[in-house]
Amino acid sequence: MAAAACQNADSLKKELDRLKKKLKEEEKERVEAEAQRKEKEGLLLQSILALLEAANIPAGPRGKLPDNSSADALSMAIESDDLIRALLQKNKGAMSRLHAMIFPKANHEKSLEQLTDAFVVDTEVTIEDQDGQAIDLSLIKASAHKCALQLLELVSANKSTAGKARPSLSTQTQAP
């Protein structure tokens, strides 16, 4: 009986050692996974900050004019067109970085519309609020997508006519 008890104690010690070893390995894997998660989270945060920075349009001297001022409306329109075009280019760069990070093996030669579609919420999946009520995002998705496409079409149309339609400074200052 004593031999059986010793044998049982030895098997329990071996089992305990095996479980300790397994626990250490799991802890090591968890720490490594946490480090990878933090690294990816940092990259995602950088991309999100770049996207938010793209929307930060600095106010130039035109922004300091009074609201009732009619000073040089044409140059204000041209300046705002340039700012919007720059904003869309920054947005495409930030979206490209996000797309490359999230979908590393996918083709990265995409238009802004395709990049936007990759991050649009699939409205076929039920999304619930904190109370468990289903939220319908289809109207928001449709209007946001339509707005983005209209902006892209506007920028594309302006790119093709920008060189032709924009008068030079010499023609603007000449008297008739």
N, C-alpha and C positions, 0 to 999 in steps of 0.2 A: 504494500500500500504506500509506503514511504517512497519507493522507487517511482510509482505512478504519479505521486504528488510532485516529485522533483522533475519528472519528465513533463508534467503539465505546466509547472512553473517555467521550465526552459522554453517550452513552446509559446507560453504567454509572453516571455521576454523577447523571443524572436519576433512574435507578432507585433509587440509594442515597438521594437526597433524598426521593423518594416513600416509601421504606420507613421513613426516619427520621420523616417526618411521620406516617405511619400508626402507628408505634410510640408517638409522643408522644400521639396521639389515644387509642390503646388504654390507655396509662398513665393518662391523664386520666379515661377512663371507669371504669377499675379503681379509681381513688382515689374517684370519686364513688360507685360501687357499695359500696365499703368503708365510706364515711361513712354511706350509707343503712342498710347492714347493722348498723353500730354503733348507729345511732339506734333501729332496730327492736329490737335486742338489749337496749338500755337500757330501752325501754318494756316489753319482755317481762319483764325482770328486776324492774322496778317492780311489775308485775302479780303476778309470782310471790311477791315479798316481801309484797305486800298479802294474798295468799292464805295465806301462812305466818303472817302477823300475825293473820289471822282465827282461826287455831287456837290462838293464844296467849291462854289464858283466865287472867286474873289470879286469884291465890289470895286469897280474902277471909278474914274472921275465922273462917269455918267450916272452912277448910282447916287452921287451927292447933289445932283440937280434937284431943285424943288419940283413937286408934283405938277404944278401948273406951268412949268417951263416948256416952251416949244422949241428949245434950242437943238438944232441939228438932229431931227428925228430919223433921217436917212442913215446917218452914221451910227445912231443908237441901234437901229434895226440890223445893220451889217455886223456891228459888234456882238449883238445878242446871237445872231446866226453863227458867228465864229465860236462863241462860248458854248452854244448847244452842240455844235459839231465836235468840239474838243471834249465836252462832257460825254457824248456818245462813244468817242474813241477810247476814253479812259474806262468807261463802263465795259466796253468790249474787252479791253485788256484784263480788267479785274475778273470778268466772267470767264475769260479764257483760262486764267490761272486757277480759278475755282474748279472749272471743268477738268483741267489737267490733273488737279490734285485728287478729285473725287473719282474720275474715270481715267486712270493713268494709261490704260491700254487702248483706249478708244482713239479714233482719228480726231486730231485737234484742229483740222482745217474746217472750221464751222463759221457760219454767219451768226450775227448777233441774234437773229430770230431763232436759229437752232439752239444756240447756247441758252437763250431764255426758256425755250421749251423744255430743256433738260432739268430746269429747276422749278418748273411750274408744278403745283400740287395736283396730283391725280384726283379729280373730283369723284371718281367712281368708288374710291375708298371712303368709308364713313369716318368723319372726323367729329369728335365729341368735345363739348366744353366740359368744365369742371363738374357740372351737375349731371353729366351723362346725356345731354340733349344733342342730337345730331346737328351739325352746322353745314349749311349749304354754301359752298364756295364757288359754285359754277358761275354765278353772275359776276363776282369779283374777278375770277379768272378770265372770263370772256372780255370784260371791259378793259382789264389791264393788258391783255394780249392784243386787243384791237388798238389801244392807245400806242403800244410799243410798235406795232406794225405801221401805224400812221406816221409816227416819228421817223421810222426807218425809211419809209417811202419819201417823206419830205426831205430828209437828208440826202437820199440818193438822187432825187430830182434836183435839189440845189447843187449837188456836186457837178452834175452834168451841165447845168446852166450857169454855174458860178463864174467861170472864166468868160463867158459871153455876156452875161447880164450886168456884171459889176462894172460901172463906168470908172475910168481912170480919174485920178485927181486933176489932170490937165483938162479933161473935158468938163469937169464939174465947175472949174473956176473961170472958164472962158465966157465972155459976154456974148449974147446972141447978135 
